[in-house]
Amino acid sequence: MAQAKPRPKLELVASPCRPQKRRKPRDVRPFAPLFKALGDETRLEIVALLADAGEALCACDIEAHFDLSQSTISHHLKLLRKAGLLTSERRGTWIYYSLDRDVLERLRVFSTRIDTTRT
C-alpha cells in the first residue's frame, strides 16, 4: 500500500474579508418602497412616459401607450401612486397622472446616503 503524502500545514492569515471596524449602517429602509415600485419594466415605462410628457396625462392616454388591459395599467398606476412617484387629479370622469417632482429630491437624498466617499 502506498503511503499518503503528508499535507502541508496551512498558516493562519488574517482574513481580508473581516472589516477592521464596524461601519455605521446607512438608513435606506425608507427608500425600499420607491425602488420596489420602480422594479417593474411597465412601471418604469409609465414613469418615463410621464417624465417625457412634462405634464399630467389622462389615464386613457397612458393605457393607449401599452398593449395591456385597463385593469393592469390601473394596478401599476396605483402602485406608483402609493410609492409616492405619481400624483393624480380627477377631472370630471377622468383621472390625470403626473410625476411627483419631489421624487427626484428623494433619489438625490438616497444617492447621498449610499455615497461611499462621504463619511
CORVENQUI-V949010 format. One record per pair of residues at least 12 apart in sequence whose C-alpha atoms are under 10 Angstrom apart, sorted by the first residue. I is the first residue (numbers start at 0). J is the second residue. Records with the same first field share a line. If there is no record, write none. Layout:
# CORVENQUI-V949010
I = J, J
This chain:
# CORVENQUI-V949010
23 = 118
24 = 112, 113
25 = 109, 112, 113
26 = 109, 112, 113
27 = 108, 109, 112, 113
29 = 105, 109
30 = 82, 105, 106, 108, 109
31 = 82
32 = 78, 79, 81, 82, 83
33 = 78, 79, 81, 82, 83, 84, 102, 105, 106
34 = 82, 106
35 = 78, 79, 82
36 = 75, 76, 77, 78, 79, 80, 81, 82, 83, 84
37 = 78, 79, 82, 84
39 = 75
41 = 65, 67, 71, 72, 75, 76
42 = 72, 74, 75, 76, 78, 79
43 = 75, 79
44 = 61, 64, 65
45 = 61, 62, 64, 65, 72, 75, 76, 79, 85, 96, 97, 98
46 = 76, 79, 84, 85, 97, 98, 99
47 = 98
48 = 61, 64, 97, 98
49 = 61, 85, 96, 97, 98, 99
50 = 97, 98, 99, 100
51 = 98
52 = 97, 98
53 = 97, 98
54 = 95, 96, 97, 98
55 = 85, 86, 87, 88, 94, 95, 96, 97, 98
56 = 87, 88, 93, 94, 95, 96, 97, 98
57 = 87, 88, 89, 90, 93, 94, 95, 96, 97
58 = 72, 73, 76, 87, 93, 94, 95, 96
59 = 72, 93, 94, 95
60 = 95, 96
61 = 73, 76, 95, 96
76 = 96
79 = 98
80 = 96, 97, 98, 99
82 = 102
83 = 98, 99, 100, 101, 102, 105
84 = 97, 98, 99, 100, 101, 102, 103, 105
85 = 97, 98, 99, 100, 101, 102
86 = 98, 99, 100
87 = 99
